[in-house]
Amino acid sequence: MIRKSLLILLLLGVLGPMSGASEDNPLIGTWKLKSFVREVAGTGERYNQMGEHPDGYLSYAADGRMLGLFVADDQPHPRAEPTDEERIKLHKSMLAYGGTYKLSAGKVVHHVDIEWDGRRLGTDQVRYYRLEGDRLVIKTEPNKSPIDGREGVGILTFERVKQVP
């Protein structure tokens, strides 16, 4: 239920602003998650935060709002109403938040006003970005992973989603 609600919010945020794309903002549009690597502070150890093949989307709209929804590759897929144990696994296998954003050269700040677990509500999440054609690489500031609590940075790679004709 939570996943469906977040997906609906994500789609609502994406469908409206597509025509407002601007050359001034290269992030506008929808980006598909390709990898989510976590680099541990102090050791430099790298691991796939959400598995080898995570799924998800990041969307930036022309109206200054953004939404992100990411799920681990091993997320459970209950066939009926999830059990409490499945709900815990579902919760631990996703990240989702939205809010407004401010863009500057190589940096985007997400001001979180809705989130999957509420820990970062009202905060500014600084992200450093690099564009390589239709590829977007985002690196977080040092933080505690919302999934496993380890200090480090997240390095997320996305591919631009092509507009449907």
Secondary structure, DSSP 8 states (H G I E B T S, - for coil): -HHHHHHHHHHHHHHTGGGG--TT-TT-EEEEEEEEEEEETTT--EEETT-SS-EEEEEE-TTSEEEEEEE-TT----SSS--HHHHHHHHHTEEEEEEEEEEETTEEEEEEEEESSSTTTT-EEEEEEEEETTEEEEEE-SEE-TTT--EEEEEEEEEE-----
